[in-house]
Amino acid sequence: MNVKKLIRMLATTASILLLPLCATQASSSNSDAADTDMEKALVNSGFKVKPATTSSQRAQLRRLPDSQFEEVKQNGNTYYVYADKKDGRLYVGDHWAYQAYQGYLKNKKLRKDGAFVWEVHPGDKANNKTIEVWNGYPPFRDW
């Protein structure tokens, strides 16, 4: 085997091995804006993080309720906003993101209660279903 082929093969192997690391770092940068578990859950549910960059945005952020969602209608669409006043950020999500977050809360409670829970089609917000298995039994509605 000549040296050029060996170098090409090593470069290809290195790029294959390092590519997943780069992808992991890029995807984790989206959740860097989220500090708490709730904020991470919001981002994972599809909420977008919008920093308050102007004084009027910061003033509006301060007027939003603490630890609550606010429903906002804009151009005929409904959005759900959650204020992170400490870091001056607004979490904005559509109906599907809000529904995904509510599903996350439900699944978290079910897991705490001892259910084994997994999601079907987690990437498809409109068709995502949760399946609960209680002590090894399938969903009761299937009986």
PLY file of the C-alpha trace (Angstrom):
ply
format ascii 1.0
element vertex 143
property float x
property float y
property float z
element edge 142
property int vertex1
property int vertex2
end_header
0.00 0.00 0.00
1.45 3.35 -0.93
1.71 6.31 1.45
-0.95 8.45 -0.31
-3.57 5.70 0.01
-2.66 5.19 3.67
-2.99 8.93 4.41
-6.32 9.11 2.55
-7.62 6.10 4.45
-6.53 7.56 7.81
-8.11 10.92 6.96
-11.36 9.24 5.98
-11.40 7.16 9.16
-10.67 10.21 11.30
-13.45 12.22 9.67
-15.93 9.37 10.17
-14.97 9.10 13.83
-14.95 12.85 14.52
-18.11 13.80 12.61
-20.49 12.58 15.36
-18.56 14.67 17.91
-19.02 17.80 15.81
-22.74 17.09 15.40
-23.10 16.57 19.15
-21.41 19.90 19.89
-23.57 21.72 17.36
-26.81 20.31 18.74
-25.83 21.00 22.32
-25.30 24.68 21.51
-29.08 25.02 20.99
-29.70 23.91 24.54
-26.95 26.18 25.93
-29.56 28.93 26.11
-31.57 26.77 28.50
-30.37 26.72 32.10
-33.05 24.86 34.02
-34.65 21.49 33.35
-37.87 23.26 32.40
-36.10 25.51 29.90
-34.34 22.48 28.40
-37.70 20.74 28.13
-39.15 23.79 26.38
-36.31 23.83 23.83
-36.60 20.07 23.30
-40.36 20.50 22.77
-39.79 22.97 19.95
-39.84 26.34 21.69
-37.47 28.94 20.25
-35.39 31.15 22.52
-35.58 34.86 21.76
-33.33 37.19 23.77
-34.73 40.56 24.79
-32.23 42.88 23.10
-33.96 46.26 23.27
-35.19 48.21 26.25
-38.83 47.92 25.09
-38.45 44.12 24.77
-36.97 43.91 28.27
-39.82 46.04 29.64
-42.41 43.82 27.96
-40.63 40.72 29.30
-40.84 42.11 32.86
-44.63 42.58 32.47
-45.20 38.89 31.67
-46.32 36.61 34.52
-43.72 34.58 36.43
-43.61 30.82 35.87
-46.63 30.85 33.56
-47.37 30.62 29.88
-48.99 33.52 28.14
-51.10 32.87 25.04
-50.40 35.41 22.29
-52.31 35.77 19.03
-50.35 37.20 16.15
-51.38 37.33 12.47
-54.12 34.75 13.10
-51.71 32.31 14.76
-51.58 31.34 18.42
-48.22 31.26 20.19
-47.27 30.40 23.74
-44.62 32.47 25.43
-42.73 31.83 28.64
-40.58 34.53 30.20
-37.12 33.84 31.58
-36.79 37.17 33.38
-33.54 36.23 35.12
-31.67 35.84 31.82
-33.79 38.22 29.73
-35.11 35.60 27.31
-38.47 34.68 25.88
-39.38 31.11 24.95
-41.84 31.11 22.04
-43.67 28.05 20.75
-46.59 27.22 18.52
-49.51 24.90 19.32
-47.41 21.80 18.56
-44.51 22.89 20.77
-46.90 23.65 23.64
-48.63 20.30 23.16
-45.24 18.53 23.13
-44.29 20.28 26.38
-47.59 19.25 28.00
-46.90 15.68 26.85
-43.44 15.88 28.41
-44.99 16.89 31.75
-47.53 14.05 31.54
-44.83 11.49 30.71
-42.61 12.78 33.51
-45.44 12.27 36.01
-46.22 8.79 34.63
-42.55 7.79 34.93
-42.51 9.10 38.50
-45.58 6.94 39.21
-43.75 3.87 37.91
-45.01 3.57 34.35
-42.68 2.69 31.52
-43.36 5.34 28.89
-42.07 5.74 25.35
-43.05 7.93 22.44
-44.05 6.85 18.96
-42.94 9.26 16.20
-41.22 11.72 18.60
-39.93 13.86 15.72
-43.39 14.26 14.20
-45.11 16.74 16.50
-48.51 16.35 14.86
-48.57 12.53 15.06
-46.58 11.89 18.21
-48.25 9.37 20.48
-47.29 8.24 23.94
-47.58 4.59 24.89
-47.76 3.72 28.56
-47.02 0.25 29.85
-48.08 -0.51 33.41
-46.20 -3.40 34.95
-45.68 -5.07 31.59
-49.27 -4.70 30.33
-49.85 -3.03 26.94
-52.14 0.01 26.72
-55.54 -0.98 28.14
-57.47 0.64 25.29
-56.06 -2.10 23.00
-57.83 -4.86 24.95
0 1
1 2
2 3
3 4
4 5
5 6
6 7
7 8
8 9
9 10
10 11
11 12
12 13
13 14
14 15
15 16
16 17
17 18
18 19
19 20
20 21
21 22
22 23
23 24
24 25
25 26
26 27
27 28
28 29
29 30
30 31
31 32
32 33
33 34
34 35
35 36
36 37
37 38
38 39
39 40
40 41
41 42
42 43
43 44
44 45
45 46
46 47
47 48
48 49
49 50
50 51
51 52
52 53
53 54
54 55
55 56
56 57
57 58
58 59
59 60
60 61
61 62
62 63
63 64
64 65
65 66
66 67
67 68
68 69
69 70
70 71
71 72
72 73
73 74
74 75
75 76
76 77
77 78
78 79
79 80
80 81
81 82
82 83
83 84
84 85
85 86
86 87
87 88
88 89
89 90
90 91
91 92
92 93
93 94
94 95
95 96
96 97
97 98
98 99
99 100
100 101
101 102
102 103
103 104
104 105
105 106
106 107
107 108
108 109
109 110
110 111
111 112
112 113
113 114
114 115
115 116
116 117
117 118
118 119
119 120
120 121
121 122
122 123
123 124
124 125
125 126
126 127
127 128
128 129
129 130
130 131
131 132
132 133
133 134
134 135
135 136
136 137
137 138
138 139
139 140
140 141
141 142
